[in-house]
Amino acid sequence: MIEIGGKPVLQYNIELLARAGVREAVVNLHYQPDAIRSHFGDGRRFGVTIAYEYEPELLGTAGAARNAAARLRNGDFIVVYGDNLSTIDIAALTAFHREKDADLTIALFHRDDPGPSGIVAVDADSRVTRFVEKPRAGDVFSRWVNAGYLVAKSSVLDLIPADRPYDFGRDLLPRLIGDGARVFGYRMTEPLWWIDSLEDYRRTQAAFAEQAT
């Protein structure tokens, strides 16, 4: 709910999905849930219908999807990390996912300092061959990172345990790749801003202020 350019980061992502033709969204809640509910309501003024799922204890990024599994069983679903901001073409990402008949597709961003992210290696067909979450300095093998926008078949939900926290980067992606699942990487060309720290926030604010002038 922190504001960039006069509106919450989450609102940018909701509007991004709406522009791509998404009409139903699920927002996972934990910290200050009422602030999010009061701003977005049922979502109609943003072009989507919003349902909410509450996590009393944090479940991890994949656990959050598992928490909403009952709402995600009708085919492919899109995952958006709430602290990232981008103009990524969601329609192109989902088209790539279906073209590859992927079990899961990760949007990839080329980052000069990949250490704080999950790094990805892909083959000539864009199939993911390796994924490491937040590698140590000496273990960086790629500058393509998980951008925080994913598309997955609903069948992957069955691989996420319901009784403990579970993460896409640390847990699910390495498991899928190890099991030979069809995991692909979509190389995005649009900008990506991450807001993991106060420094990131100030940099992103400055970038949006520059765009507005």
C-alpha positions in Angstrom: 0.0 0.0 0.0 3.0 2.4 -0.1 2.5 5.0 -2.7 4.5 5.5 -5.9 3.5 8.4 -8.1 0.4 9.0 -6.0 -1.1 5.5 -5.8 -0.3 2.2 -4.0 2.0 -0.3 -5.6 -0.7 -2.9 -5.4 -3.0 -0.7 -7.4 -0.6 -0.6 -10.3 -0.5 -4.4 -10.4 -4.3 -4.7 -10.2 -4.6 -2.2 -13.1 -1.9 -4.1 -15.0 -4.0 -7.3 -14.7 -7.2 -5.6 -15.7 -5.6 -4.1 -18.9 -4.5 -7.7 -19.8 -8.1 -8.9 -19.6 -8.0 -10.5 -16.2 -11.4 -10.1 -14.5 -11.0 -12.0 -11.3 -8.2 -11.4 -8.7 -7.4 -12.8 -5.3 -5.4 -10.7 -2.9 -3.7 -12.4 0.0 -3.8 -10.5 3.2 -1.6 -10.5 6.4 -0.3 -7.1 7.7 -3.0 -4.4 8.0 -5.6 -6.2 6.0 -8.3 -3.6 6.5 -6.2 -0.9 4.8 -6.2 -3.0 1.6 -9.9 -4.0 1.8 -11.0 -0.4 2.4 -9.0 0.9 -0.6 -9.9 -1.8 -3.1 -13.3 -3.0 -1.9 -14.8 -5.5 -4.4 -12.4 -4.3 -7.1 -15.0 -3.1 -9.6 -13.8 0.4 -9.9 -10.4 -1.0 -10.9 -11.9 -3.3 -13.6 -11.7 -6.6 -11.7 -13.6 -8.6 -9.1 -11.4 -9.0 -6.0 -11.7 -11.8 -3.4 -9.5 -11.8 -0.3 -7.7 -14.6 1.5 -6.2 -13.9 5.0 -3.0 -15.5 6.3 -2.8 -15.4 10.2 0.7 -16.7 9.8 2.8 -16.0 6.6 2.7 -19.0 4.3 5.4 -18.1 1.8 4.9 -17.1 -1.8 3.7 -20.5 -3.0 1.8 -21.2 0.3 -0.2 -18.0 -0.5 -1.3 -19.5 -3.8 -2.2 -22.8 -2.0 -4.2 -20.8 0.5 -6.3 -19.5 -2.4 -6.4 -22.9 -4.2 -10.2 -23.1 -4.2 -10.4 -20.0 -6.3 -7.6 -21.0 -8.7 -8.8 -24.4 -10.0 -10.3 -23.2 -13.2 -7.2 -23.4 -15.4 -4.1 -21.4 -15.6 -3.5 -18.7 -13.0 -1.2 -15.7 -12.7 0.9 -14.9 -9.6 2.1 -11.3 -9.0 4.5 -10.4 -6.2 2.9 -7.5 -4.4 6.1 -5.5 -3.8 7.3 -5.4 -7.5 6.2 -2.9 -10.1 6.4 -3.2 -13.8 4.7 -2.4 -17.1 5.2 -6.0 -18.2 2.8 -7.2 -21.0 0.8 -9.9 -19.0 -1.1 -10.9 -22.2 2.2 -11.7 -23.9 3.5 -13.6 -20.9 0.4 -15.8 -20.8 0.4 -16.4 -24.5 4.1 -17.5 -24.3 3.1 -19.9 -21.4 0.4 -21.5 -23.5 2.5 -21.7 -26.6 5.1 -23.7 -24.6 2.4 -25.8 -22.9 4.3 -25.0 -19.7 3.5 -26.2 -16.2 4.9 -22.9 -15.0 6.4 -19.9 -16.6 8.5 -17.2 -14.9 8.9 -13.7 -16.2 12.6 -13.0 -16.3 14.3 -9.6 -15.9 17.9 -8.9 -16.7 19.4 -7.5 -13.5 22.9 -6.1 -13.1 23.0 -7.1 -9.4 21.1 -10.4 -9.3 22.2 -11.5 -5.8 19.1 -10.3 -4.0 16.9 -12.2 -6.4 16.2 -15.8 -7.7 18.5 -16.4 -10.6 17.6 -18.5 -13.6 19.4 -20.4 -16.4 17.5 -21.3 -19.5 18.3 -23.4 -22.6 17.9 -22.5 -26.3 14.2 -23.2 -26.1 13.8 -20.9 -23.0 13.2 -23.9 -20.8 14.5 -23.3 -17.2 17.4 -25.7 -16.4 18.4 -24.2 -13.1 17.1 -21.9 -10.4 18.8 -20.6 -7.3 17.2 -18.2 -4.8 19.4 -15.4 -3.6 22.8 -16.9 -4.5 26.0 -16.1 -2.8 28.4 -13.8 -4.7 30.5 -16.7 -5.9 27.6 -18.7 -7.1 26.0 -16.3 -9.6 25.6 -18.1 -12.9 23.1 -15.8 -14.6 21.8 -12.2 -14.5 18.3 -13.2 -15.5 16.1 -13.1 -12.4 12.6 -14.0 -11.3 10.6 -10.8 -11.9 7.8 -11.8 -9.6 5.2 -12.4 -12.4 4.4 -16.1 -13.0 1.8 -18.2 -14.8 1.0 -21.7 -13.7 -1.3 -24.6 -14.4 -3.6 -25.3 -11.5 -2.1 -28.8 -11.2 1.0 -27.3 -9.6 -1.2 -26.3 -6.6 -1.2 -30.0 -5.6 2.5 -29.9 -5.1 2.3 -27.2 -2.4 1.9 -28.5 1.1 -0.9 -27.0 3.1 0.6 -27.5 6.5 3.7 -25.3 6.4 5.2 -22.3 4.7 6.4 -22.9 1.1 8.1 -20.6 -1.3 8.2 -20.5 -5.2 11.9 -19.7 -5.3 13.3 -21.8 -2.5 10.9 -24.8 -2.7 8.6 -25.2 -5.6 10.7 -24.1 -8.6 13.7 -26.3 -7.7 11.3 -29.2 -7.1 9.5 -28.7 -10.5 12.8 -28.4 -12.4 14.2 -31.5 -10.6 11.1 -33.5 -11.5 11.4 -32.6 -15.2 8.3 -30.4 -15.2 7.9 -28.0 -18.1 9.2 -24.7 -16.5 9.9 -21.9 -19.0 11.4 -18.4 -18.7 9.8 -15.5 -20.5 12.4 -12.7 -21.1 10.6 -9.5 -20.5 11.8 -6.2 -22.1 9.8 -3.8 -19.9 11.3 -2.0 -16.9 11.0 -3.6 -13.4 11.2 -1.8 -10.1 11.5 -3.8 -6.8 10.8 -2.2 -3.5 12.7 -4.4 -1.0 14.2 -1.5 1.0 13.9 2.2 1.7 16.6 2.9 -0.8 14.7 0.9 -3.4 11.6 2.9 -2.6 13.3 6.3 -3.0 14.9 5.2 -6.3 11.5 4.1 -7.6 9.8 7.3 -6.5 12.5 9.3 -8.3 12.1 7.2 -11.5 8.3 7.8 -11.5 8.8 11.5 -10.8 11.2 11.8 -13.7 8.6 10.1 -16.0 6.0 12.6 -14.9 8.1 15.6 -15.9 
